């Protein structure tokens, strides 16, 4: 929201509970509406109250809840349908980085859901869709980064399961914001799917070690094998 305001955009912020938005410093610079993406009627009311909207930023994700895939797909379909009827020209969606290649069919349920949501946002005659796919976003508030930081801050011995050596393409929150703002411009960014990433490929294990170094804390990585990922 701050980045959009800095670029001169008028912003309508949506939340199931708009009163909670008062906690943000930009609250008095935006208009707000109540919107529960899982409720089709709520989505339509929100667009009616908001007035003309050019671009919708879709940043809704469920993770860990029972049947979250079905719920996420329905939420995306609700918003896309309401956006179509409201004359929205574009939906910008920030989703997961979905790898291609021989392992592409072995995605986690989380990443599979992110790809399904991108498809659910596409409706015939509706807004065009820009899907920005990211891996770990390095910045405060990013769930993946907060998990990494939680482990780095609390464990003197950093558990390194086999998958911690898998390649990963992190991206800075500053770069994500740049791409999100740019994606509002149809002349600059055509509709489609774009993988966004930083310049270096690394591993989850190296990210943990780098975080500890930058934070100035001593940590020792310990390889762990044969331990269930959920336990780690």
NULUMKE-588183 format. One line per field, with one value per atom (N, C-alpha, C): residue in three letters; atom name; x, y, z. Coordinates in steps of 0.2 Angstrom, whole numbers, plus 5000, padded with zeros to 4 digits. Last residue first. Example, Ala and Ser with C-alpha at 12.3 -4.5 7.8 and 13.67 -1.06 7.14 Angstrom:
BEGIN
r = (ser / ser / ser / ala / ala / ala) .
a = (N / CA / C / N / CA / C) .
east = (5064 / 5068 / 5064 / 5066 / 5062 / 5066) .
north = (4989 / 4995 / 5000 / 4972 / 4978 / 4984) .
up = (5035 / 5036 / 5039 / 5039 / 5039 / 5039) .
***
This chain:
BEGIN
r = (unk / unk / unk / unk / unk / unk / unk / unk / unk / unk / unk / unk / unk / unk / unk / unk / unk / unk / unk / unk / unk / unk / unk / unk / unk / unk / unk / unk / unk / unk / unk / unk / unk / unk / unk / unk / unk / unk / unk / unk / unk / unk / unk / unk / unk / unk / unk / unk / unk / unk / unk / unk / unk / unk / unk / unk / unk / unk / unk / unk / unk / unk / unk / unk / unk / unk / unk / unk / unk / unk / unk / unk / unk / unk / unk / unk / unk / unk / unk / unk / unk / unk / unk / unk / unk / unk / unk / unk / unk / unk / unk / unk / unk / unk / unk / unk / unk / unk / unk / unk / unk / unk / unk / unk / unk / unk / unk / unk / unk / unk / unk / unk / unk / unk / unk / unk / unk / unk / unk / unk / unk / unk / unk / unk / unk / unk / unk / unk / unk / unk / unk / unk / unk / unk / unk / unk / unk / unk / unk / unk / unk / unk / unk / unk / unk / unk / unk / unk / unk / unk / unk / unk / unk / unk / unk / unk / unk / unk / unk / unk / unk / unk / unk / unk / unk / unk / unk / unk / unk / unk / unk / unk / unk / unk / unk / unk / unk / unk / unk / unk / unk / unk / unk / unk / unk / unk / unk / unk / unk / unk / unk / unk / unk / unk / unk / unk / unk / unk / unk / unk / unk / unk / unk / unk / unk / unk / unk / unk / unk / unk / unk / unk / unk / unk / unk / unk / unk / unk / unk / unk / unk / unk / unk / unk / unk / unk / unk / unk / unk / unk / unk / unk / unk / unk / unk / unk / unk / unk / unk / unk / unk / unk / unk / unk / unk / unk / unk / unk / unk / unk / unk / unk / unk / unk / unk / unk / unk / unk / unk / unk / unk / unk / unk / unk / unk / unk / unk / unk / unk / unk / unk / unk / unk / unk / unk / unk / unk / unk / unk / unk / unk / unk / unk / unk / unk / unk / unk / unk / unk / unk / unk / unk / unk / unk / unk / unk / unk / unk / unk / unk / unk / unk / unk / unk / unk / unk / unk / unk / unk / unk / unk / unk / unk / unk / unk / unk / unk / unk / unk / unk / unk / unk / unk / unk / unk / unk / unk / unk / unk / unk / unk / unk / unk / unk / unk / unk / unk / unk / unk / unk / unk / unk / unk / unk / unk / unk / unk / unk / unk / unk / unk / unk / unk / unk / unk / unk / unk / unk / unk / unk / unk / unk / unk / unk / unk / unk / unk / unk / unk / unk / unk / unk / unk / unk / unk / unk / unk / unk / unk / unk / unk / unk / unk / unk / unk / unk / unk / unk / unk / unk / unk / unk / unk / unk / unk / unk / unk / unk / unk / unk / unk / unk / unk / unk / unk / unk / unk / unk / unk / unk / unk / unk / unk / unk / unk / unk / unk / unk / unk / unk / unk / unk / unk / unk / unk / unk / unk / unk / unk / unk / unk / unk / unk / unk / unk / unk / unk / unk / unk / unk / unk / unk / unk / unk / unk / unk / unk / unk / unk / unk / unk / unk / unk / unk / unk / unk / unk / unk / unk / unk / unk / unk / unk / unk / unk / unk / unk / unk / unk / unk / unk / unk / unk / unk / unk / unk / unk / unk / unk / unk / unk / unk / unk / unk / unk / unk / unk / unk / unk / unk / unk / unk / unk / unk / unk / unk / unk / unk / unk / unk / unk / unk / unk / unk / unk / unk / unk / unk / unk / unk / unk / unk / unk / unk / unk / unk / unk / unk / unk / unk / unk / unk / unk / unk / unk / unk / unk / unk / unk / unk / unk / unk / unk / unk / unk / unk / unk / unk / unk / unk / unk / unk / unk / unk / unk / unk / unk / unk / unk / unk / unk / unk / unk / unk / unk / unk / unk / unk / unk / unk / unk / unk / unk / unk / unk / unk / unk / unk / unk / unk / unk / unk / unk / unk / unk / unk / unk / unk / unk / unk / unk / unk / unk / unk / unk / unk / unk / unk / unk / unk / unk / unk / unk / unk / unk / unk / unk / unk / unk / unk / unk / unk / unk / unk / unk / unk / unk / unk / unk / unk / unk / unk / unk / unk / unk / unk / unk / unk / unk / unk / unk / unk / unk / unk / unk / unk / unk / unk / unk / unk / unk / unk / unk / unk / unk / unk / unk / unk / unk / unk / unk / unk / unk / unk / unk / unk / unk / unk / unk / unk / unk / unk / unk / unk / unk / unk / unk / unk / unk / unk / unk / unk / unk / unk / unk / unk / unk / unk / unk / unk / unk / unk / unk / unk / unk / unk / unk / unk / unk / unk / unk / unk / unk / unk / unk / unk / unk / unk / unk / unk / unk / unk / unk / unk / unk / unk) .
a = (N / CA / C / N / CA / C / N / CA / C / N / CA / C / N / CA / C / N / CA / C / N / CA / C / N / CA / C / N / CA / C / N / CA / C / N / CA / C / N / CA / C / N / CA / C / N / CA / C / N / CA / C / N / CA / C / N / CA / C / N / CA / C / N / CA / C / N / CA / C / N / CA / C / N / CA / C / N / CA / C / N / CA / C / N / CA / C / N / CA / C / N / CA / C / N / CA / C / N / CA / C / N / CA / C / N / CA / C / N / CA / C / N / CA / C / N / CA / C / N / CA / C / N / CA / C / N / CA / C / N / CA / C / N / CA / C / N / CA / C / N / CA / C / N / CA / C / N / CA / C / N / CA / C / N / CA / C / N / CA / C / N / CA / C / N / CA / C / N / CA / C / N / CA / C / N / CA / C / N / CA / C / N / CA / C / N / CA / C / N / CA / C / N / CA / C / N / CA / C / N / CA / C / N / CA / C / N / CA / C / N / CA / C / N / CA / C / N / CA / C / N / CA / C / N / CA / C / N / CA / C / N / CA / C / N / CA / C / N / CA / C / N / CA / C / N / CA / C / N / CA / C / N / CA / C / N / CA / C / N / CA / C / N / CA / C / N / CA / C / N / CA / C / N / CA / C / N / CA / C / N / CA / C / N / CA / C / N / CA / C / N / CA / C / N / CA / C / N / CA / C / N / CA / C / N / CA / C / N / CA / C / N / CA / C / N / CA / C / N / CA / C / N / CA / C / N / CA / C / N / CA / C / N / CA / C / N / CA / C / N / CA / C / N / CA / C / N / CA / C / N / CA / C / N / CA / C / N / CA / C / N / CA / C / N / CA / C / N / CA / C / N / CA / C / N / CA / C / N / CA / C / N / CA / C / N / CA / C / N / CA / C / N / CA / C / N / CA / C / N / CA / C / N / CA / C / N / CA / C / N / CA / C / N / CA / C / N / CA / C / N / CA / C / N / CA / C / N / CA / C / N / CA / C / N / CA / C / N / CA / C / N / CA / C / N / CA / C / N / CA / C / N / CA / C / N / CA / C / N / CA / C / N / CA / C / N / CA / C / N / CA / C / N / CA / C / N / CA / C / N / CA / C / N / CA / C / N / CA / C / N / CA / C / N / CA / C / N / CA / C / N / CA / C / N / CA / C / N / CA / C / N / CA / C / N / CA / C / N / CA / C / N / CA / C / N / CA / C / N / CA / C / N / CA / C / N / CA / C / N / CA / C / N / CA / C / N / CA / C / N / CA / C / N / CA / C / N / CA / C / N / CA / C / N / CA / C / N / CA / C / N / CA / C / N / CA / C / N / CA / C / N / CA / C / N / CA / C / N / CA / C / N / CA / C / N / CA / C / N / CA / C / N / CA / C / N / CA / C / N / CA / C / N / CA / C / N / CA / C / N / CA / C / N / CA / C / N / CA / C / N / CA / C / N / CA / C / N / CA / C / N / CA / C / N / CA / C / N / CA / C / N / CA / C / N / CA / C / N / CA / C / N / CA / C / N / CA / C / N / CA / C / N / CA / C / N / CA / C / N / CA / C / N / CA / C / N / CA / C / N / CA / C / N / CA / C / N / CA / C / N / CA / C / N / CA / C / N / CA / C / N / CA / C / N / CA / C / N / CA / C / N / CA / C / N / CA / C / N / CA / C / N / CA / C / N / CA / C / N / CA / C / N / CA / C / N / CA / C / N / CA / C / N / CA / C / N / CA / C / N / CA / C / N / CA / C / N / CA / C / N / CA / C / N / CA / C / N / CA / C / N / CA / C / N / CA / C / N / CA / C / N / CA / C / N / CA / C / N / CA / C / N / CA / C / N / CA / C / N / CA / C) .
east = (5055 / 5061 / 5057 / 5043 / 5046 / 5052 / 5041 / 5036 / 5039 / 5050 / 5051 / 5046 / 5057 / 5052 / 5052 / 5074 / 5069 / 5063 / 5084 / 5079 / 5074 / 5097 / 5094 / 5089 / 5104 / 5100 / 5097 / 5119 / 5115 / 5111 / 5119 / 5120 / 5116 / 5128 / 5123 / 5124 / 5128 / 5132 / 5127 / 5130 / 5126 / 5130 / 5131 / 5134 / 5130 / 5125 / 5124 / 5128 / 5123 / 5129 / 5128 / 5115 / 5112 / 5117 / 5123 / 5121 / 5118 / 5124 / 5130 / 5128 / 5111 / 5115 / 5121 / 5109 / 5105 / 5108 / 5118 / 5119 / 5115 / 5112 / 5119 / 5120 / 5100 / 5100 / 5107 / 5104 / 5100 / 5100 / 5110 / 5114 / 5111 / 5098 / 5103 / 5108 / 5092 / 5089 / 5094 / 5104 / 5100 / 5097 / 5103 / 5107 / 5103 / 5106 / 5103 / 5107 / 5104 / 5108 / 5104 / 5096 / 5102 / 5105 / 5079 / 5085 / 5090 / 5064 / 5069 / 5075 / 5048 / 5053 / 5057 / 5041 / 5044 / 5049 / 5025 / 5032 / 5035 / 5011 / 5015 / 5022 / 5001 / 5004 / 5008 / 4999 / 4997 / 5000 / 5014 / 5008 / 5005 / 5019 / 5019 / 5013 / 5017 / 5024 / 5024 / 5004 / 5009 / 5016 / 4998 / 4997 / 5002 / 5004 / 5004 / 5004 / 5005 / 4998 / 4998 / 5017 / 5012 / 5006 / 5025 / 5025 / 5020 / 5021 / 5019 / 5019 / 5027 / 5020 / 5017 / 5041 / 5037 / 5030 / 5043 / 5045 / 5041 / 5041 / 5036 / 5037 / 5051 / 5044 / 5040 / 5062 / 5061 / 5054 / 5060 / 5060 / 5059 / 5061 / 5054 / 5054 / 5072 / 5071 / 5064 / 5071 / 5070 / 5069 / 5079 / 5075 / 5075 / 5078 / 5079 / 5076 / 5087 / 5081 / 5083 / 5091 / 5092 / 5086 / 5093 / 5090 / 5091 / 5098 / 5103 / 5099 / 5087 / 5090 / 5095 / 5083 / 5080 / 5083 / 5090 / 5092 / 5090 / 5090 / 5088 / 5091 / 5099 / 5099 / 5097 / 5096 / 5095 / 5095 / 5108 / 5103 / 5102 / 5110 / 5111 / 5106 / 5103 / 5110 / 5113 / 5088 / 5092 / 5099 / 5082 / 5081 / 5085 / 5085 / 5086 / 5086 / 5083 / 5090 / 5090 / 5069 / 5074 / 5081 / 5064 / 5062 / 5067 / 5069 / 5072 / 5070 / 5061 / 5068 / 5071 / 5048 / 5050 / 5057 / 5050 / 5049 / 5050 / 5051 / 5057 / 5056 / 5038 / 5044 / 5050 / 5030 / 5029 / 5036 / 5036 / 5035 / 5035 / 5038 / 5031 / 5031 / 5053 / 5049 / 5042 / 5061 / 5059 / 5054 / 5063 / 5067 / 5065 / 5052 / 5053 / 5057 / 5056 / 5056 / 5057 / 5048 / 5050 / 5050 / 5035 / 5041 / 5042 / 5027 / 5028 / 5035 / 5013 / 5020 / 5022 / 5002 / 5004 / 5012 / 4990 / 4997 / 4999 / 4976 / 4979 / 4987 / 4962 / 4968 / 4971 / 4945 / 4951 / 4957 / 4934 / 4936 / 4942 / 4931 / 4928 / 4930 / 4932 / 4930 / 4928 / 4944 / 4937 / 4936 / 4956 / 4955 / 4948 / 4958 / 4957 / 4955 / 4960 / 4954 / 4952 / 4974 / 4969 / 4962 / 4979 / 4981 / 4976 / 4975 / 4972 / 4973 / 4984 / 4976 / 4973 / 4996 / 4995 / 4987 / 4994 / 4995 / 4994 / 4992 / 4986 / 4987 / 5004 / 4999 / 4993 / 5011 / 5012 / 5007 / 5004 / 5004 / 5006 / 5007 / 5000 / 5000 / 5022 / 5018 / 5011 / 5024 / 5024 / 5020 / 5028 / 5029 / 5028 / 5029 / 5023 / 5023 / 5042 / 5036 / 5030 / 5053 / 5050 / 5044 / 5057 / 5054 / 5051 / 5051 / 5056 / 5053 / 5048 / 5047 / 5052 / 5042 / 5047 / 5045 / 5033 / 5032 / 5037 / 5032 / 5037 / 5036 / 5016 / 5022 / 5026 / 5010 / 5009 / 5016 / 5001 / 5007 / 5007 / 4992 / 4992 / 4999 / 4982 / 4989 / 4989 / 4970 / 4971 / 4978 / 4962 / 4968 / 4968 / 4950 / 4954 / 4960 / 4934 / 4941 / 4945 / 4920 / 4924 / 4931 / 4912 / 4913 / 4918 / 4912 / 4906 / 4907 / 4925 / 4923 / 4917 / 4925 / 4929 / 4927 / 4917 / 4914 / 4918 / 4925 / 4918 / 4916 / 4936 / 4937 / 4930 / 4931 / 4934 / 4934 / 4927 / 4922 / 4925 / 4939 / 4934 / 4928 / 4946 / 4948 / 4943 / 4938 / 4939 / 4941 / 4939 / 4933 / 4933 / 4953 / 4950 / 4943 / 4953 / 4957 / 4954 / 4945 / 4943 / 4947 / 4953 / 4946 / 4944 / 4964 / 4964 / 4958 / 4961 / 4962 / 4963 / 4956 / 4953 / 4955 / 4961 / 4958 / 4955 / 4975 / 4969 / 4966 / 4988 / 4987 / 4980 / 4984 / 4989 / 4988 / 4978 / 4977 / 4982 / 4979 / 4982 / 4980 / 4978 / 4974 / 4977 / 4980 / 4986 / 4983 / 4978 / 4975 / 4981 / 4974 / 4980 / 4977 / 4966 / 4965 / 4971 / 4963 / 4968 / 4966 / 4953 / 4956 / 4960 / 4937 / 4943 / 4946 / 4923 / 4928 / 4935 / 4918 / 4917 / 4922 / 4916 / 4923 / 4922 / 4904 / 4905 / 4912 / 4905 / 4900 / 4901 / 4915 / 4916 / 4911 / 4908 / 4914 / 4916 / 4897 / 4896 / 4902 / 4905 / 4901 / 4899 / 4910 / 4915 / 4911 / 4899 / 4903 / 4907 / 4894 / 4890 / 4894 / 4904 / 4903 / 4899 / 4916 / 4909 / 4907 / 4929 / 4926 / 4918 / 4933 / 4934 / 4930 / 4925 / 4927 / 4927 / 4928 / 4928 / 4930 / 4924 / 4924 / 4923 / 4936 / 4929 / 4930 / 4943 / 4943 / 4936 / 4955 / 4948 / 4948 / 4970 / 4966 / 4959 / 4976 / 4977 / 4974 / 4974 / 4971 / 4972 / 4983 / 4976 / 4972 / 4996 / 4993 / 4986 / 5000 / 5001 / 4998 / 4988 / 4993 / 4994 / 4977 / 4984 / 4990 / 4966 / 4968 / 4975 / 4963 / 4967 / 4969 / 4953 / 4960 / 4965 / 4941 / 4944 / 4951 / 4938 / 4941 / 4944 / 4939 / 4937 / 4941 / 4942 / 4936 / 4934 / 4947 / 4949 / 4942 / 4955 / 4950 / 4952 / 4959 / 4961 / 4955 / 4961 / 4956 / 4958 / 4971 / 4971 / 4964 / 4978 / 4973 / 4971 / 4996 / 4990 / 4985 / 5008 / 5003 / 4996 / 5018 / 5018 / 5012 / 5015 / 5021 / 5022 / 5005 / 5003 / 5009 / 5012 / 5007 / 5005 / 5019 / 5023 / 5018 / 5009 / 5014 / 5017 / 5004 / 5000 / 5004) .
north = (4842 / 4847 / 4854 / 4836 / 4836 / 4842 / 4836 / 4840 / 4841 / 4828 / 4835 / 4839 / 4815 / 4818 / 4825 / 4810 / 4813 / 4816 / 4805 / 4801 / 4803 / 4816 / 4812 / 4807 / 4832 / 4827 / 4823 / 4842 / 4838 / 4833 / 4857 / 4850 / 4846 / 4872 / 4868 / 4861 / 4883 / 4878 / 4873 / 4901 / 4895 / 4890 / 4916 / 4910 / 4904 / 4931 / 4926 / 4920 / 4942 / 4942 / 4937 / 4943 / 4944 / 4945 / 4938 / 4945 / 4947 / 4924 / 4929 / 4936 / 4920 / 4920 / 4924 / 4921 / 4925 / 4925 / 4912 / 4919 / 4923 / 4900 / 4902 / 4909 / 4900 / 4900 / 4902 / 4900 / 4906 / 4906 / 4888 / 4893 / 4900 / 4880 / 4879 / 4885 / 4883 / 4885 / 4885 / 4890 / 4884 / 4887 / 4900 / 4898 / 4892 / 4910 / 4904 / 4902 / 4928 / 4922 / 4916 / 4939 / 4937 / 4931 / 4935 / 4939 / 4936 / 4934 / 4931 / 4936 / 4929 / 4935 / 4932 / 4923 / 4921 / 4927 / 4927 / 4929 / 4926 / 4925 / 4922 / 4924 / 4938 / 4932 / 4930 / 4954 / 4949 / 4942 / 4965 / 4961 / 4956 / 4979 / 4972 / 4969 / 4992 / 4989 / 4982 / 4993 / 4994 / 4992 / 4990 / 4985 / 4987 / 4992 / 4996 / 4991 / 4985 / 4988 / 4991 / 4980 / 4976 / 4979 / 4989 / 4989 / 4985 / 4985 / 4991 / 4992 / 4972 / 4973 / 4979 / 4975 / 4971 / 4972 / 4982 / 4985 / 4982 / 4972 / 4978 / 4982 / 4964 / 4961 / 4967 / 4971 / 4970 / 4967 / 4972 / 4978 / 4977 / 4959 / 4962 / 4969 / 4949 / 4954 / 4957 / 4932 / 4938 / 4943 / 4916 / 4921 / 4927 / 4901 / 4908 / 4913 / 4886 / 4890 / 4897 / 4869 / 4875 / 4880 / 4859 / 4860 / 4867 / 4857 / 4858 / 4859 / 4854 / 4860 / 4862 / 4841 / 4846 / 4853 / 4834 / 4833 / 4839 / 4846 / 4840 / 4840 / 4853 / 4853 / 4847 / 4863 / 4857 / 4857 / 4872 / 4873 / 4866 / 4875 / 4870 / 4870 / 4885 / 4885 / 4880 / 4892 / 4886 / 4887 / 4905 / 4900 / 4894 / 4912 / 4915 / 4910 / 4902 / 4905 / 4908 / 4900 / 4895 / 4897 / 4913 / 4910 / 4904 / 4915 / 4919 / 4916 / 4906 / 4905 / 4909 / 4911 / 4905 / 4903 / 4923 / 4923 / 4917 / 4919 / 4922 / 4922 / 4914 / 4910 / 4913 / 4926 / 4920 / 4915 / 4942 / 4936 / 4930 / 4951 / 4949 / 4944 / 4957 / 4956 / 4955 / 4948 / 4954 / 4953 / 4939 / 4941 / 4948 / 4926 / 4933 / 4936 / 4911 / 4915 / 4922 / 4913 / 4908 / 4912 / 4919 / 4920 / 4914 / 4925 / 4919 / 4920 / 4934 / 4935 / 4929 / 4935 / 4931 / 4932 / 4945 / 4945 / 4941 / 4944 / 4942 / 4942 / 4954 / 4950 / 4949 / 4952 / 4956 / 4951 / 4942 / 4946 / 4950 / 4934 / 4941 / 4945 / 4920 / 4923 / 4930 / 4922 / 4921 / 4924 / 4918 / 4919 / 4917 / 4914 / 4921 / 4923 / 4900 / 4902 / 4910 / 4901 / 4899 / 4901 / 4905 / 4909 / 4907 / 4894 / 4900 / 4905 / 4884 / 4883 / 4890 / 4888 / 4888 / 4887 / 4887 / 4893 / 4894 / 4873 / 4878 / 4884 / 4868 / 4867 / 4871 / 4873 / 4876 / 4874 / 4865 / 4873 / 4876 / 4852 / 4854 / 4862 / 4852 / 4852 / 4854 / 4844 / 4850 / 4848 / 4835 / 4833 / 4839 / 4839 / 4836 / 4834 / 4845 / 4849 / 4846 / 4837 / 4837 / 4841 / 4839 / 4833 / 4833 / 4857 / 4851 / 4845 / 4871 / 4867 / 4861 / 4877 / 4875 / 4871 / 4891 / 4884 / 4882 / 4902 / 4900 / 4893 / 4908 / 4904 / 4903 / 4924 / 4917 / 4914 / 4938 / 4936 / 4929 / 4945 / 4940 / 4938 / 4958 / 4956 / 4951 / 4960 / 4957 / 4955 / 4973 / 4969 / 4966 / 4980 / 4978 / 4973 / 4979 / 4979 / 4977 / 4979 / 4982 / 4983 / 4972 / 4979 / 4982 / 4959 / 4963 / 4970 / 4956 / 4956 / 4960 / 4956 / 4960 / 4961 / 4945 / 4951 / 4957 / 4935 / 4936 / 4943 / 4936 / 4937 / 4938 / 4933 / 4939 / 4941 / 4919 / 4924 / 4931 / 4913 / 4913 / 4919 / 4914 / 4918 / 4918 / 4906 / 4914 / 4917 / 4894 / 4897 / 4905 / 4891 / 4892 / 4895 / 4891 / 4896 / 4897 / 4880 / 4887 / 4892 / 4870 / 4871 / 4878 / 4871 / 4872 / 4874 / 4869 / 4876 / 4877 / 4858 / 4860 / 4866 / 4865 / 4859 / 4862 / 4876 / 4875 / 4869 / 4878 / 4874 / 4872 / 4893 / 4888 / 4884 / 4904 / 4900 / 4895 / 4921 / 4914 / 4910 / 4935 / 4930 / 4923 / 4945 / 4943 / 4938 / 4954 / 4948 / 4945 / 4970 / 4966 / 4960 / 4976 / 4972 / 4969 / 4991 / 4985 / 4982 / 5000 / 4998 / 4991 / 5003 / 5000 / 4998 / 5014 / 5011 / 5009 / 5008 / 5013 / 5010 / 5002 / 5005 / 5009 / 4996 / 5002 / 5005 / 4986 / 4992 / 4998 / 4979 / 4982 / 4988 / 4974 / 4978 / 4982 / 4966 / 4972 / 4977 / 4956 / 4960 / 4967 / 4950 / 4952 / 4957 / 4946 / 4951 / 4954 / 4936 / 4942 / 4948 / 4926 / 4929 / 4936 / 4924 / 4925 / 4929 / 4924 / 4917 / 4918 / 4937 / 4933 / 4927 / 4949 / 4942 / 4938 / 4966 / 4961 / 4954 / 4982 / 4976 / 4971 / 4996 / 4992 / 4985 / 5012 / 5005 / 5002 / 5023 / 5022 / 5014 / 5031 / 5026 / 5026 / 5038 / 5040 / 5036 / 5034 / 5040 / 5042 / 5022 / 5021 / 5028 / 5021 / 5024 / 5024 / 5014 / 5022 / 5025 / 5003 / 5005 / 5012 / 5001 / 5000 / 5002 / 5002 / 5008 / 5007 / 4989 / 4993 / 5000 / 4985 / 4983 / 4986 / 4989 / 4993 / 4991 / 4980 / 4986 / 4990 / 4964 / 4969 / 4975 / 4959 / 4956 / 4961 / 4972 / 4967 / 4965 / 4982 / 4978 / 4973 / 4999 / 4993 / 4989 / 5008 / 5005 / 4999 / 5021 / 5015 / 5013 / 5030 / 5030 / 5023 / 5032 / 5028 / 5030 / 5038 / 5042 / 5038 / 5030 / 5031 / 5035 / 5030 / 5034 / 5035 / 5021 / 5028 / 5032 / 5009 / 5012 / 5019 / 5008 / 5009 / 5011 / 5006 / 5012 / 5013 / 4994 / 5000 / 5006) .
up = (5060 / 5059 / 5059 / 5059 / 5065 / 5065 / 5045 / 5050 / 5056 / 5040 / 5039 / 5043 / 5050 / 5046 / 5046 / 5047 / 5052 / 5048 / 5040 / 5042 / 5047 / 5046 / 5041 / 5044 / 5048 / 5051 / 5045 / 5051 / 5046 / 5050 / 5059 / 5060 / 5055 / 5060 / 5056 / 5058 / 5074 / 5070 / 5067 / 5076 / 5075 / 5072 / 5084 / 5082 / 5082 / 5077 / 5082 / 5079 / 5068 / 5073 / 5078 / 5057 / 5064 / 5069 / 5047 / 5047 / 5054 / 5052 / 5051 / 5051 / 5051 / 5058 / 5058 / 5038 / 5042 / 5049 / 5033 / 5031 / 5036 / 5037 / 5039 / 5038 / 5030 / 5038 / 5040 / 5017 / 5020 / 5027 / 5017 / 5016 / 5019 / 5018 / 5023 / 5023 / 5006 / 5012 / 5018 / 4994 / 4997 / 5003 / 4979 / 4985 / 4988 / 4965 / 4968 / 4974 / 4963 / 4965 / 4967 / 4961 / 4956 / 4957 / 4965 / 4965 / 4960 / 4955 / 4959 / 4960 / 4948 / 4951 / 4956 / 4934 / 4940 / 4942 / 4928 / 4928 / 4935 / 4917 / 4923 / 4922 / 4910 / 4910 / 4917 / 4902 / 4906 / 4905 / 4901 / 4898 / 4903 / 4908 / 4909 / 4906 / 4902 / 4904 / 4905 / 4899 / 4894 / 4896 / 4912 / 4906 / 4900 / 4927 / 4921 / 4915 / 4938 / 4937 / 4930 / 4939 / 4936 / 4935 / 4947 / 4940 / 4936 / 4960 / 4957 / 4950 / 4960 / 4961 / 4958 / 4958 / 4953 / 4954 / 4970 / 4963 / 4958 / 4979 / 4979 / 4972 / 4977 / 4976 / 4975 / 4980 / 4973 / 4972 / 4994 / 4990 / 4982 / 4998 / 4998 / 4994 / 4987 / 4993 / 4992 / 4985 / 4982 / 4988 / 4982 / 4986 / 4982 / 4975 / 4972 / 4977 / 4979 / 4980 / 4978 / 4979 / 4977 / 4978 / 4994 / 4987 / 4985 / 5006 / 5001 / 4994 / 5014 / 5015 / 5010 / 5012 / 5008 / 5009 / 5023 / 5016 / 5012 / 5037 / 5034 / 5026 / 5049 / 5041 / 5038 / 5063 / 5059 / 5052 / 5071 / 5065 / 5062 / 5087 / 5082 / 5077 / 5094 / 5093 / 5088 / 5089 / 5089 / 5088 / 5088 / 5094 / 5094 / 5076 / 5083 / 5089 / 5066 / 5067 / 5074 / 5067 / 5068 / 5070 / 5064 / 5071 / 5072 / 5051 / 5057 / 5064 / 5045 / 5044 / 5050 / 5047 / 5049 / 5050 / 5041 / 5048 / 5051 / 5027 / 5031 / 5038 / 5025 / 5024 / 5028 / 5028 / 5032 / 5031 / 5029 / 5024 / 5029 / 5039 / 5038 / 5033 / 5033 / 5038 / 5036 / 5020 / 5022 / 5028 / 5006 / 5011 / 5014 / 5001 / 5001 / 5007 / 4993 / 4999 / 4998 / 4977 / 4982 / 4989 / 4967 / 4971 / 4975 / 4952 / 4957 / 4960 / 4948 / 4950 / 4955 / 4935 / 4941 / 4942 / 4930 / 4930 / 4936 / 4920 / 4926 / 4925 / 4914 / 4913 / 4920 / 4920 / 4920 / 4917 / 4909 / 4915 / 4914 / 4898 / 4898 / 4904 / 4909 / 4902 / 4902 / 4922 / 4920 / 4913 / 4932 / 4925 / 4924 / 4945 / 4944 / 4937 / 4944 / 4946 / 4945 / 4941 / 4936 / 4938 / 4953 / 4947 / 4942 / 4961 / 4962 / 4956 / 4956 / 4955 / 4956 / 4961 / 4954 / 4952 / 4975 / 4972 / 4965 / 4976 / 4977 / 4974 / 4974 / 4969 / 4970 / 4985 / 4979 / 4973 / 4995 / 4995 / 4989 / 4991 / 4991 / 4991 / 4981 / 4988 / 4987 / 4966 / 4970 / 4976 / 4955 / 4962 / 4967 / 4943 / 4945 / 4952 / 4941 / 4942 / 4944 / 4940 / 4947 / 4947 / 4927 / 4929 / 4936 / 4924 / 4924 / 4926 / 4935 / 4929 / 4929 / 4951 / 4946 / 4940 / 4955 / 4953 / 4948 / 4968 / 4962 / 4961 / 4972 / 4973 / 4967 / 4970 / 4971 / 4972 / 4968 / 4971 / 4973 / 4955 / 4960 / 4962 / 4949 / 4950 / 4956 / 4937 / 4943 / 4944 / 4927 / 4929 / 4936 / 4926 / 4920 / 4921 / 4932 / 4934 / 4927 / 4931 / 4926 / 4927 / 4940 / 4942 / 4936 / 4934 / 4934 / 4936 / 4937 / 4930 / 4930 / 4951 / 4948 / 4941 / 4954 / 4956 / 4952 / 4948 / 4946 / 4947 / 4957 / 4950 / 4946 / 4969 / 4968 / 4961 / 4967 / 4970 / 4968 / 4964 / 4959 / 4961 / 4976 / 4970 / 4965 / 4984 / 4986 / 4980 / 4978 / 4978 / 4980 / 4981 / 4974 / 4974 / 4995 / 4991 / 4984 / 4998 / 5000 / 4996 / 4992 / 4989 / 4991 / 5000 / 4993 / 4990 / 5013 / 5011 / 5004 / 5021 / 5014 / 5012 / 5036 / 5033 / 5026 / 5035 / 5037 / 5033 / 5029 / 5035 / 5037 / 5022 / 5023 / 5030 / 5010 / 5016 / 5016 / 5004 / 5004 / 5011 / 4994 / 4999 / 4999 / 4986 / 4991 / 4996 / 4972 / 4976 / 4980 / 4968 / 4970 / 4975 / 4954 / 4960 / 4962 / 4945 / 4947 / 4954 / 4945 / 4939 / 4940 / 4950 / 4952 / 4946 / 4955 / 4950 / 4952 / 4972 / 4966 / 4960 / 4984 / 4982 / 4976 / 4984 / 4989 / 4987 / 4974 / 4974 / 4978 / 4980 / 4974 / 4972 / 4991 / 4992 / 4986 / 4986 / 4990 / 4990 / 4980 / 4976 / 4980 / 4992 / 4987 / 4982 / 4999 / 5002 / 4996 / 4990 / 4991 / 4994 / 4992 / 4985 / 4986 / 5003 / 5003 / 4996 / 5004 / 5004 / 5003 / 5005 / 4999 / 4998 / 5012 / 5014 / 5007 / 5015 / 5010 / 5012 / 5018 / 5021 / 5015 / 5013 / 5012 / 5016 / 5013 / 5015 / 5014 / 5006 / 5008 / 5009 / 5013 / 5009 / 5010 / 5022 / 5016 / 5011 / 5035 / 5034 / 5026 / 5035 / 5035 / 5033 / 5035 / 5029 / 5029 / 5046 / 5046 / 5040 / 5053 / 5048 / 5048 / 5062 / 5064 / 5060 / 5054 / 5058 / 5061 / 5050 / 5046 / 5049 / 5058 / 5059 / 5055 / 5052 / 5058 / 5060 / 5042 / 5040 / 5046 / 5042 / 5047 / 5046 / 5029 / 5032 / 5038 / 5019 / 5024 / 5027 / 5007 / 5009 / 5014 / 5002 / 5005 / 5008 / 4988 / 4992 / 4995 / 4983 / 4985 / 4989 / 4969 / 4974 / 4976 / 4966 / 4965 / 4971 / 4967 / 4965 / 4964 / 4973 / 4965 / 4963 / 4986 / 4984 / 4976 / 4985 / 4987 / 4985 / 4983 / 4978 / 4979 / 4994 / 4988 / 4983 / 5004 / 5004 / 4998 / 5000 / 5000 / 5000) .
***
